[in-house]
Structure formats: structure tokens, C-alpha cells
Amino acid sequence: MSITVFSHQYCSLHRVSEVHPEEPARIAAINDQIIRSGMEFALTQKDAEPADREDLLRVHAANYVDDVFDRAPTEPDQHIWLDPDTMMTAGTLRAALYAAGSGICAVDEVFTAENRRAFCSVRPPGHHATWDAAMGFCIFNNVAVATAYAMHKYGLERVAIVDFDVHHGNGTEDIFLNDERVLFCSSFQHPLYPNSGTETISHEVINIPLPAGCDGPTWQAAVRERWFPAIDAFEPQLIMVSAGFDGHMEDDMAQFNLTETDYHWIAQELKALAERYCEGRIVAMLEGGYDHSSLGRSVVAFLKGMQ
């Protein structure tokens, strides 16, 4: 049994500008590091399939989905802005559909194939996209699409979503806030974009705001204290992960001081929880991580932790 990695060449079609941090080279950096580390032969690699409209409508408003499709540029020199940080160009819609669809493929994989853990190396990311709006580089909420699909297709009653991106997963929280089937656990730097998550009151939301300069031991202690007891009590049937690696000390998108060791640790801990409650099933989806070297190394460390 190995880990299945889902990706697709179409995820590189989303190109914003030469200086935008969310760029196709992110995926190439991950692929290069997987090869360099020797993990290529320990993984099962598969092409993702695109999400369809029905998949999107489980977590997004119909008028928002229609607006994205209707406004999507079709010519190479066209672009539109969905929000001040989120641009669409001619290849963006296709990339976003494959990014969202990768999680669906991964859910089917961990429920029907030998491999019980999957990682989606895709872009654009998704965890800032709310019920009815794009936000923060995110168009469709990839982890939410996959979670809703898992509950619909496999009748799941308890799914835990763990989000360790350095930015709060506000979109995922927005979509599932009143859904008792979903436990949402997010750690993030505060104050920092999107400046949310500190006032949420819900038994199904475990937010951990941490200050700039947070290091690995501090982060691990907070996660161990806040997330793990909640996940133990929840007994999830599937663990979904919004895997953002922009909390690495070499990533200048924020001011956390995490390292590869921390991402390896959280993967090992989530694997142990998954083996205890959901037959080892974990689906992790790439969110942030913008320094290419640390991103590639961190993803490899995370994958090794899930082995």
C-alpha cells in the first residue's frame, strides 16, 4: 500500500502574472523534489478528473458558479478579477475544475482502492473560497467539494477537516459552519489575511490563532492540546487536509517559523488518528506554499509522514 498523488497538467494553465506567487512553478517544484528525494517510486501517481457542476453546487451558490463560468476568459490576452487577489485568465477555469475534481478522485481512491491515503498536488488552491465568492487566490473550495462528495457518495456522517495553512481557512469554515457532520480544525497566524477565525463560536470549529514568530514546538503543542482531543471525541470516518506549507520559515508570505520536521510530524499524527478511526483514510489537498524550495521539501516530508 502506498500513497496516491493526484495532479494534472491542466493545473498549470492558470497563469496570473510573472510576479504572482501562486504560479505553475509551484507544482513543478513539488514534482522535482519528489524525484530528487527518491519518493517517485514509492508513490502511485494518477491524473485527476474535472469536477462537474453538480459537485460544485454542493458547496457553492448556483449564481456564483454560473458567474464564474459565464465570465471566464476564453482568449489568451483576456483576464478578469474575481476579487482583488484572484484573477482568471483563459486557462483558469479548466485548472480550477481539475483542482476541485482531484479531491473527488482522491476520495474514491481511499474508499475503493488499496491505497488509503492520497495527496492532491493541484492549483489554484481553494480554502478561502466561500459559499458565494472567490477570495485569496481561490476560486472553488477544493477541500469542501471533496468533503461534500464524500458525504454524498459514501454516506459519511463525520468528516474531520484539518487546515494547517498559515492563513485561516475562512471559506471552508463558511461553508460547513452549521453542518454537524464536519469538524473543522484550523491553525493560522493572527493577525494576518483574511483576519478571520478568532471570534467563531461553534463546537464543530477548533481555530488556533497564533502570533507571528510561532515556532514548531509552540505550534505542535497547540495542535496537540486543541485539535487531537476534539478529533478523538468526533471519531471521524475520513480525515481531509488543507495542506498549506506557507508557514515554513523560508516562506515570506507570513511570519511562522515551521520546518519540514513539523509537516512530517503532523502527517504522522494524522495517520495515527486515521488508522484509529477511519481505516487509515486521509485525503490531503495542496493549499499555500510559495517559496519553491521549502514547498517541495515540505511536501516530501509530509508524504513521508503519511507512509
N, C-alpha and C positions, 0 to 999 in steps of 0.2 A: 504494500500500500504506500502510495506517495502523495504528493500534493499536486493538484491540477491547477495550472496557471492559465487563465483565460485572457486573451487580448485579441486585437485585430488591427491590421494595417490602416483601416479607416479611421482609427482613433488619432492618427497623425494628420488627418485632413483639416482639423480645426487649427487654424493659424491666425493669430490676432495681430501681432507685430513682431519686429525683430527684437524688441526690448521687453516684451511682456513676459513675466516669469512663468506663466502657465503655457508652456511651449512643447512641441512634439519631441524635442530632445530629452525631455524627462523620461519618456518610455524607453528611448534608446539607451539612456544611462543605466536604467534598470536591467535591460537585456544584456548590455556589455558586462555589468558586474556579475550577473548570473553566470555568464560564460567564464569570466575571469576566475570566479570562485570555484568552478568545477561543479556547481549545482545543476547545470543544464541536464546532466544525465540522471539526476535524482528526481526530476520533475516530469510530470505529464503536461505537455503544452497543447492547448486546443484553441481554435478560433471561436470567438464569441459570435452570437447571432443577434440581430437587432431586436429591441423591444417594439411592440406594436402599440397602437393607440389604446387598446383595452388595458394593457399593462400600465400605461401612464395614467389613465383615468382612475385607477385605484388610489392614487396618492396626489393627483393634481387636478385642479378645476378644469372643466371642459373648455371654458373660454380662454384660459391660459394656454392650454395645449394647442387649441386652434390658432391662437395668436402667434405662437412660435412657428407653427407650420406655415401659416399664411405669410408671415413676414420674412421667412428665411431667404437670404440672398441666393441667387442662382448663377450669377455672373462673377468671374474671378475678381473684378475690381469693385464689387459691391460689399458693403458692410452695414450693419445696424447695431445699435447699442440697446440691450435689454435692461441694463441698469448701468450706473457709472463705471463699473468694473467688468461688465460681462458683454462682450462683443460676439456677434455672429457674422461669419463670412460664408463663402459659398460651400465649404465642406463641413461647416459646424453641425448642421442638423444630422447628417449621416453619422458623424463622430459621436454625437450625443446619444443617438438611438442605439449604437453599438455599445457605448459605455453602460447605458441603462440595461441593455439586454444581456450583458456579460454576467450580471448578478443573477438573472433568471437561469442562465445556463449553469452557473455555479451551484445554485440551489438544487436543480435537477441532478447535477453530478453527485453532490454529497448525499442525496436521498436514494439514488438509483444505481450508482456505480460503486466500485470497490473503494475508491478514494473518498475519504470522509472530510478532507479539508481542501479548500480552494482559495486561490488569490486572484483577484481581477486587476490586471495591470492595464488600466484604461484611463482615458481622459476625454472630455473635460470631467472634473470632479463633480460632486453632487450635494454635499451635506448642507450647503447654505440655501439651496433652492427650497422655497416654501410651497405650501399648497397652491398658491396662485401667483408666484413671482420668481423670476431669476434673481440671483444675488451672488456676489463674491466669486466670480469665475464659473458658477454652477448654473446649469440650465434645467436638467431633470435631476431629481434626487435619487441617485442610483441605488443607494442602500435602502431607501424607503420602497422603491419599486420592487426590489428583490424580496424584501421582508413581506410586503403585502402579497406578492405572488406566492411565497412560501405558505402563508396562512390560508390563501385561497386554494392552492393546488393540493396541499398536504394536510389541510385541516388543523394546522397548529394553533394551539391556544396560548402558548408562551414563547415569545422570542425576545432574547436579550440583544440589544444593540450597544456595542462598546465603541466609543469615539474618542481616540486619543490624539486627534489633530490639535495643533496649538491654538486653533480658533474654535470657539463654541459652535457645535453643530445645531445652530438655531433652526434650520429648515427641517431637519429630522424631528426635532422637538416639536415644532409647529404642527407637523403632520400627524404625529402619534400622541399628542399631549393627553387626549381624552380616551385613549384606547388602552384598556386594562390588559390587553394581550401582549403589550410591548413594554419592556423595561428598558429605559434609555439612560445610559451612563456616559457622561462626557466630562473630560478634563480639559482645561484650557487656560491660557494666560489671561489675566484680568488686571487692569483694563486693557482691552485690545479689541479690534474689529471682531465681531459685529456688535460688541458692547451689549451682550445679552447673556442670559443664563444665571444671573445672580439672584433673581427675585422669583424664580419659578417655584410654585408650591404644588407638589404632586408626589404621591407615594411611588409613582412609576418613573420618576425622573431623579437621577442622582448626579447632580452637577458638582464639579470640583473646580472652582476658580482658584488659580494660584498666581502669585506675583511674578513679575519679570525677575529673571535670575534664578528661577527654580531649577534645582539640580536633580540628578537621578534619584538619590536616596530620599529626597523630600517628596518627589512625585510618586515613587514606589510606595512609600509609607502611606500617603493619602489614598492611593488606589486600593491598597490592602485594607485600609480601615473603612473606606466608604463603599467601594464597589463590590468587593468579594462577599461580604455578608449579605448584601442585597441580592446578588446573583444566586447565592446558596439558598436563600429563602424563596426565590422565584422559581427555581428549578426549571430552567429554560429547556425547550425541546430543540432549539437551534440557537447558535451564537453568531450574530452578524457583527462585522467590524468595519467601522470607518477608519481606515488606516492612514492617518496623516503623519508624515515624517518631518514636518516643518518645525517641530520642537527641538530638532538637533542643534547642538551648539554651533555648528558651522553654517546654519541656515539663517540668513539675515532678515527673514520675513517676520521674526519675532525675537524674543529675548529669553527663551528657555535654554537650558544647558544639558539637554539629554544627549545620550550617545547610543551607539549600536547596542551596547550592553543592555540598556533599558528596553529597547524594542525586542531583543531576544528574550528578556525576562517576561515581558507581558505576553508574548506568544506562548511561552512555556506555561504560564499561569492559566491562560485561556484554554489551552489544550487540556490541562488537568481538569478544569471545570467542565469542558465539553465531554470529556471521557466519563465524568461522574454523572452527568445529567442527560446528554443528548447523543450518546453513542459516538462521540468524537467529532460531531459535525460543526464545522466552522466555515463561514464564508467571509473573507476579508476583501475589502474594496479600496483601492488607492484613492486617497483624497489629496492632501497637500504634500509638500516636499519639493523645494525649488533650487536648492544647491545640488547640482547633479552628482557630485562625488558622494556626499553624505547620503543622498537619497538612495543611490544604488547600493551602497554598503548597508544601509539600514533595512532596506527591503530584504536583502540576503540574510541579514541577522534574524529578521522576523520569520522568514521562511524556515530557517534552520531551527528556530524555536518551536515551530509547529510540527516539525518532522516526528 
